[in-house]
Amino acid sequence: MSRTTAKADRIYEVPPTAGLPLAWSDLLPSGRPLERHLAGFVGAEEIQIECSASSALVIALTALKHGSDRQQVVIPAYTCPLVAQAVLQAGLQPVACDTRAGHFDFCADALRACCNENTLAVVPTHLAGRLADMTTITAIAKQAGAYVVEDAAQALGALYRSQPAGSLGDIGVYSLGVGKGLTIYGGGALIARTPELRERLLAASKTLTTCQPGREARRILELLGYAALYRPLTLPLVYGVPLRRLLQQGRLLEAAGDLHPASIPMHRVSRWRKTVGAKALKRMSWFMALTTVQALRRKARLQRIAGITVLEDAPGDMGTWPCLLVLMPTQQARDKALQTLWPAGLGVGRMFIHALPDYDGLAAGLGNANTPNARDFAARSLTISNSHWLKDHDFERICGILEQAI
Ligand SMILES: Cc1ncc(COP(=O)(O)O)c(C=O)c1O
């Protein structure tokens, strides 16, 4: 099937992940405090709102750094490049640890080898709502005397063995960025296991963040734009057309959203944006139930295609489903499928283009990390949106194209 036929009878565009659409009433100025309700949602006593998950990570690591002479932070070699950037911005040294074969989660043996008396923190990461093995990772980190900073940027609302994702580490981080389910356009949240750590997070935030009216005004406009245009018929304009242009020009890093500013902005979030999030949060459980039912059905369909692996939950876990994370048998098959599917407006794409050591801007900071499994994951994986706007017959087309590519 050619690119044109994949698009022929559709005028709508599917977003790459299932983001919670905003209602106009969410934009009214009144509202309940996001902190209290989001804390309740993730079962925490208190939650701290920041302007992004990456700024939250900078704050968390800075808070942990004080009073310790440990310098290293172990992160998975397949994760958002902003995570490595946050470690560097906190004045620490990121260590990229290889993943287990066919997965984004740490390889336990590689993690043991990465941890030592200089390890300040380990950052287990849940991607696409799928959960990292917190039990094993925490045991290894604790044996080395390191903190656990749980990166639940992509897993707000997920449950790891009945406990909320983000609540299993010493500190948990969530993203309220675009495409992460609940969004205030750019935002992040932090929870901590103890009152002492919570105080340190607050103190670090006070030192590191400032009021930046210009940046916040821009976010407010972007959030209004999101409320107006995050719809199947208007998404081609603001997302699909620019994406297709980037793909045509071969600018894959930008197409996947992997290019970021050299410095992570650290500013405070206005009360109004928080009230928008608080109102939208009321629909989050309903939205998660809707997307879970759809994802489980579609996962079963994908699993009937020989050669494909769909990442799923370990027994006892209940992840969220912003998208389906799929591993193709070979890079060639993955690239062949994406040639048709990525520009087709069907919500198929890539999560991150490279394993961390392969990003130009990070290679120097990460040293000579040997991460073959993470590289293989980057080479063979693709994502399929779990937006409820992706119709069943279009999902069937995606399956057909994947079958052909294999
Ligand atoms: C796993 C992970 N951690 C952290 C971040 C940073 O989140 P934010 O965009 O809110 O800074 C992202 C963003 O995509 C992510 O996927």
The ligand as an SDF file (V2000), in Angstrom:
LIG
                    3D

 16 16  0  0  0  0  0  0  0  0999 V2000
   10.2230    8.8000   30.2380 C   0  0  0  0  0  0  0  0  0  0  0  0
   10.2230   10.2890   30.2220 C   0  0  0  0  0  0  0  0  0  0  0  0
   10.7860   10.9610   31.2360 N   0  0  0  0  0  0  0  0  0  0  0  0
   10.7840   12.3070   31.2710 C   0  0  0  0  0  0  0  0  0  0  0  0
   10.2270   13.0510   30.2650 C   0  0  0  0  0  0  0  0  0  0  0  0
   10.2310   14.5370   30.3220 C   0  0  0  0  0  0  0  0  0  0  0  0
    8.9130   15.0020   30.4000 O   0  0  0  0  0  0  0  0  0  0  0  0
    8.5330   16.5050   30.1030 P   0  0  0  0  0  0  0  0  0  0  0  0
    8.2700   16.5890   28.6300 O   0  0  0  0  0  0  0  0  0  0  0  0
    7.3020   16.7730   30.9050 O   0  0  0  0  0  0  0  0  0  0  0  0
    9.6800   17.3360   30.5110 O   0  0  0  0  0  0  0  0  0  0  0  0
    9.6310   12.4060   29.1950 C   0  0  0  0  0  0  0  0  0  0  0  0
    9.0400   13.1540   28.0860 C   0  0  0  0  0  0  0  0  0  0  0  0
    8.6160   12.6300   27.0910 O   0  0  0  0  0  0  0  0  0  0  0  0
    9.6230   10.9830   29.1660 C   0  0  0  0  0  0  0  0  0  0  0  0
    9.0610   10.3100   28.1600 O   0  0  0  0  0  0  0  0  0  0  0  0
  1  2  1  0
  2  3  1  0
  2 15  2  0
  3  4  2  0
  4  5  1  0
  5  6  1  0
  5 12  2  0
  6  7  1  0
  7  8  1  0
  8  9  2  0
  8 10  1  0
  8 11  1  0
 12 13  1  0
 12 15  1  0
 13 14  2  0
 15 16  1  0
M  END
$$$$
